[in-house]
Amino acid sequence: MLNILETPAKVLGQINYTVDNGKEPSYYFYVPEEEVEMNPPGTDVHNVKVQNGWPMADQFSVDEIGFELHEFTDDFRGFHDDQLVVNGFYPQVIDFVKKHTGAKQVMVFDHTIRRRMSKEQMEGNVQDEQSIVNRPAVLLVHSDYTPSSGPQRVRDIMKDKAEELLKGRVAFFNVWKPFCVKVEELPLAMCDARTSTADDFLTMKLKYRERTGEIFVLRHSPKHEWYYFPWMESKHAILLKTYDSETDGRARFTGHSAFEDPNSPASPQQRESIEIRTMAFF
């Protein structure tokens, strides 16, 4: 079995982009009562070269490229208990984000446990954005927020403090950390934010019965450069930016997706990871 030092410089992986056909992509979390014309995301599949990020890991900047990798304290074991995660792991994440971004205040507002799921498990899974649930890895190029949904999320979470906080810089960071011993399947790939343009990001509506949210999905561009960190261990964590209110040239949105690693063993250890979503105020 390969280890980190033996991993190839790049692999050819399938990345699921979204067709840019002039129709707004959307995803329904319920069955619409009337027939609607769908433009489902992720139907434009491309084989892309995904580069091994380990040799450059200490050079990556979350404000420049959209992500960083760091070591993370590996002493928490309660990932299967939501309340333990909130009480014991959230404080570690807050310290981690503050340390690596310089934020004055960090709020954790969501977390998701991800693992490979069978079709039956996926059909029975609760599809509610605000639930803390187990979900499958997302095999779709996306970024979690848009210029509209980012500030709206601040208003939803911070209530009467939101407008004052929104006068300053606000950024959303995901902390992606495996808690299996080693990631042998479905690693996370990130698109270098310097190689994507605003035109590459397509707004996708998330349709709930009571409301409509939105995220970004990406159309394909041959200019995109992709990276991943093969064989990540539980002592590692990726800091990934999904929204930044600043428009001064720094990375604002980072396309990312899980993908099937062709170097995965025939019977890989199941990937188990946690995705913590934070908002940071500067």
N, C-alpha and C positions, 0 to 999 in steps of 0.2 A: 504493500500500500504506500502511496506517495505521502511524503510529509511536506511541510511548508517550503523547505529548502530545495525540494526536488520538483516543485510544481512548474509546469511549462510557462513560457512567457505570455502565451495567449491561448485561448480556446475558441472554437467556433460554436456559438450558442444561438438558439432560436429566441428572438425577442419579439414580443407581440405588440406591435404598434396599432394605431387606429387610422382608418381611412379618412382622408380629408376630402370629402365629396360635397362640401357646402351644407350638409345636413348636420345639425347639432347632435353629437352622440349623447345617449342617455342610458340610464340603468334604473329599472323599476324594482323596488323592494316588495312589490305586491303585483298581483295580476290585474291589469287595468280592466275596468268594466266595459269599456268600448275599445274597438280596434284602433291602434295607433301605429303609425309608421316608425319602425325601430331603425336606429343606426347604432348597432351594438359596437362597443369598443373591442380592441384587441384582435381584429380580424385580418390585419395586414402583417403577416408573419415574415420576418427577415432573419436570415442567418448573418450574424455579425461577429466580428472578432472582439472578444472580451479579454482585456489585458489583465495580467496578474499585477495587482497593486502593491504587493509586499515590498518589492525593491524600492519603491518611491513613497512608502507610507509616511515617512517622517517629513516629506516635502509637501504633502497635501494640506491645503487650507480650506476650511469650510466656507470662508467668505470669498475665496477665489474659485475653487473647483466645485464647491457645494457639499463636500463631505470630508471627514477625517476618520482615522482609526486610532484608537488608544487602548491601552490596557485598562481594565476595570476590575475593581475589587471583586474577588470571586469567593466570597464567604456567605452569600445568601443562598438558601436552598428551598425557600417556601413558595416557589413559583406556581404551585398547583392550588394555592389558597389565596383567593383574591384579596382578602383583608390583610393577610401577612404581606402581600406585595405592596399594598397601599401604605401600611404602617412601617414596614421594614426596608422596602426597596426604593420607594419614591424618594426618601431623603438622600440616598446614595446618588440617585439620578440627578437631583437638584444640585448637589455639590459638584458632580461631574460636569454638568452643563455650565455652571458658573465658572468653574476652573478653566474650561477650554474656550469660553466665549467672552468672558469678562462682563457678563450680564449682572445687573444689580439685583434683579428679582427674577425668579423662575417659578412658574406654576406648572405642575403636572396635572393634566386634565383627562388623561385617558391611557389605557394600556390594553394590548391585545396579545394573547398567546397564539402563536402560529405553529402548526404542524401539518404534515400531509394527512389528508382526510379521504376516506372512501366516498364514493358517490352517494351512498345511503347516509353517511354522516353529514355530507354537505347539504343534502336535501332536508335533513332534520335540524340543521343549524339555525340558530336565531339570527336573522339578518336585521340587526338594529344598530345603527352607528354609535349609539350611546351606551350599549351594553358592553360589559366586560366579559367576553366570551372567547372560546377557542374558535379559531378560524383557519382556513387553509392558507398557504403561501399565495401571494398575489402574483400571477403570471401575466402581468399587464404593465406596460410602461405608463407611469402616472406620477403626479406630484399632488400632495394631499390637499392643497389649498390654492385659492386664486386671489387676485387683488380685492375681490368682493367678499369671499367666504372667510378670508383670514381675519379682517377686522370684525366681521360678524361673529366669529367664534370668540373673539375677545369680549364683545358685548354680551354674548350668551353666558360666558364663564365669570367675567369680572363685574357684571351688573353695573351698579352706579359708579364704580371706579373706572369704568372702561374709557369714557371719553377723555378723561385727563391722561390716562396711560397712552391712548392713541395719539396724543400730541407729540410723543417722543417716538424713538425707534422701537419697533416690535418685531421680533423674529420667532418663527416656530422651528423647533429642532426635534427630530425623532432620534431616540437612542435605540439602536437595534443591537441586541445582545443574544447570542446563543446560550442556552443553558444545558444543552447536550454536551458531552465531552468534546466533540469535534464535529464541525459541519461537513458531512459527507454527501449531502444531497441538497438540491434547491438553494444554493447560495444566493445572496443578494448582490445584484449588479447595479452600478450607478453610472449615469451619463455625466461626463465632464460638463459642468454648466457653461464653460467657456465655448463649447462646441455646439450649443443649442441657441436658437434665437427665439424672440417672442412669438414669431409666426409659427414655430414648431409646436406650440402649446395650444391645444384645443379644449375649450370649456365643455365638460361633460356634466349634465344635470343628473343628480341623484334624486329619484322620485320616491317620496314617502307619501302615505295617505294624508298626513297632516301638514306636510311642508315639502319644500324642494331645496336641496343643497347642491353644491357644485365642487368639483375638483378639476384638475388638469389631466388630460391624457395627451400623448405626443404622437404626431405624425412622423413618418420616417424621414430621415435625412442622412445621406452618405457621409456628412461631416461629423456626425455624432461619434464620440470616442467613449468607450465603455470600459469600466474597471470592476474588478471584484477581488476579494481576499480569500483565496481557496484555503480550505481546512482551518477556518477560524475556530478558535477554542473558546471555552466559557470564560476565559480571562480577558477576552477582547470585546470591544464594543465599537460600533460605527456611530458617529455623530453626523446626522444628515439634515440639511436645511430644506424645509418645505415651503417656507414663506419668509420674506423680509420686506418690511415697509420701505426701506431705503432704496432709492433709485439712482445711486451714485456710481453704478458700474459693478458693484459686488454681486455675487450670486444671489438670486432671489428665489428661484424655484429649481429643484433638482429632480430630473426624471430618474426613476428607479424601478426595478422589477426583479422578482425572483426568476431564476431560469434553471433549466435542466443542464447540469454540468456533465459533459461527455466523459469526464474523468472519474465520475462517481463509480464506486465499486458496484458489482452486480447485486449485492445485498447490503445496501448502506445502512448505517445507523440512522434512525429516524431523526430528521432535523426538528429540534424544538427550540423556539426562540421567543423572545418577548420584545415587543415594540412599544416603547413609551413615548407618548406625545407631550411635548412641553411648549409653553409660550414663555419667551424671555423678554424682559424689559430693560432698557439701557438708559 
